[in-house]
């Protein structure tokens, strides 16, 4: 539980401040920290058992705790999928009953008690209880998380750190030069241990993200302080060494986020990106106005002076160059959300698509007037639209799912239509109504083995 608080207090604010929470690099950093803490808790528990009792059958008490974790999770997951139970829990979660909050605390106490009976460190029981709550909660339970955070921040965490502060003996650290020397040694070792493995991520992250992520992973707080407290209690560590470890944790929390903030890049936000349209003909101007009505930034890409003036007269920004490659290099791919080629000439559209792919623009949509030329575009892995070919399919889809028309034609910027490939095997065979989807999400169709299914929940 304390480890999860550390993630929220240190990692998440930094990642959110840099706008990285929903990026690949941000997710990798956060997941790496969770895995590191999870493995640390398990290895610490095994080490303490071996230290206090030696290698005997009681070592496998950790396995029993994990068996209880998986059994409880599977039973609870199936139990709360029952519609009657779900409705009853939702009704009892309001007003003074607060059944979800009490249930979360009951799970915590149960696993702490089980850890005590098995002779396992309490932090492992608390950690597994927090994982169960995280796994069985639904997206609508965000209010439950806020209540638990308030309870933890308002009571458990302050008590924990107050007791650590009360027992912290800085005088002993001053009397022990060797323990004082431990601080820089720990700092250097922790930097090597966290930054070197982060170099593996260079294939999917930039140097700034790798180094910044390594520094951010090097922040230590609750888990390290718990290790120091346990070590002093079991007389594995001297009080001076325990104090040095606590100070080391505090220094990393103060220093590492500042260094990581200086290194981590600020990603381009959606508001800073714009739609790029090639050809300011009548269709291009209409599409541009429709996109602006939906809150998007729009620019035209032109190699024709006449069409460039048309776009400017209509009030749009224009990137004009006779050479399309120069236009796209000036556009800067990280600022381009999508490129639409809407010329009436397929040759020109194909030329722009080729240049866009070479420039590294990911999302390209091409108007293809001649259906026979579709393979030339699909070979470039761009999205194509042919009015004559897709009109019957679109009308048939609207006949089966009329809600699609409302979403496609709305000017609201907080609505959108997207297709997602489901790769999670745990969802195989699950009914849509049991997925716990957010209330503002509507599943319009499911495509399976080439067949389109209009789902009704079952």
Order of alpha helices (4+ residues) and beta strands (2+ residues): alpha-alpha-alpha-alpha-alpha-alpha-alpha-alpha-alpha-alpha-alpha-alpha-alpha-alpha-beta-alpha-beta-alpha-beta-alpha-beta-alpha-beta-alpha-beta-alpha-alpha-beta-beta
